[in-house]
Amino acid sequence: MNIYVDFDDCLCESARYYVRLAAEMFNSRVTYEEFRFFDMAKTFSLNEEQFDRFMIRGHAPEVLLSLEETPGASSVINEWLADSHQVSVITGRPLVAWEASRAWLDAHGLQQVPLFCFDKYGRDNFIKNSDFSLSLEDYRKMKFDFAVEDSPKAFPFFSHLPSLRVCVFDRPWNRDCVFPNENYARCRSWQEIRSRFSALLRDAGAC
């Protein structure tokens, strides 16, 4: 099986850090459960200049390296790798964050997993004038059987894969979204993701 895994808020707890950072930088009182919009400028009521400073600070190498792992992520992924499945991390982080992101994966035992920086969310929604390592054309050539993603903004990038099973990692900003089809399922932990992947393998074996 070929597996797609998003980075932020699937592998690591980015939003929890951003809540603390917004409180530190702008005296924000927004809690994690009130993080209702994937657009952080909207979530934290930031103007353009504030948002730019916030994103640059939030993507400093020392910050990215410090993010806590989502419980069970590396363990489950290493199980898949040991069973000869192919796992790729497709992040919306810009290329400037690749080195620190790669170091985070390596430090969490995911040295075998390739990392691609792909513009999933639009350059204006991220650090301005960012570069990415994976083009849309090359992404469209990649085939996946199973995906782990948290952002509804990324769902359109799965439209060319009608059989793809998608585990939507449960987060406050995706609780009101309507899934595109029955192949999408909400998952609240990596243990649940593991179970859904095992069920997919059983179904494939029965065919």
C-alpha positions, 0 to 999 in steps of 0.5 A: 500500500502507498500511504500519504501522511500530513505533518502538522496536527497529524504527526505533531501537535502544531496547533497546540503550540500556535495557541500558546504562541498567539497568547505570547505574541498578541495576548490572544485568549483563543483556546485550542478547542476554539481553534475553529478556522484553519486560517490562523489569521482568522482564528487569532484575529491577526492583521497582515503584518501580525500574521507574517510575524506569527508565521515566521516565528512559528516556523523557526527551526527551533520551534519545528524541532520542539513540536510534540509528537501526536501520540502513537504516530511514529509507532504506527508508521514504523509498523507499516514500514516494517510490513513493506508499505510505502509512506510519504509525508506530504506537508504544506510547510514551505521548502524553507522548513524542510531541513528542520522538518526532516530533522524532526522526522529523523529524531522520531525514528522516521528516517525511512520516510520521504518528505515533500513540501507541497503548496496545499493551502495557497502561498498567500495563506503561508509565509509569503513568496515561499518555495515548495519542493513538489509541484502540482504536476508531480503530485498528481503522478503520485498514487496513494491507497490510504491517507491521513490528513486533518485539513479540509483545504487539502481534500481537493487534492485527493479528487484524482484518487477516487478509491483513496481511503482518507482518515481525517484526524479529528481536530476542532477546525474540521468538526463542521466540515462535510466529507466529500464521500464515504471513503472519508472517516473521522479518526481520533487517534493513531490507534483508530487509524491503525485499525482502519488501515488493517481493515482496508488490508483485510478487504483488499485480501478478500477481493 
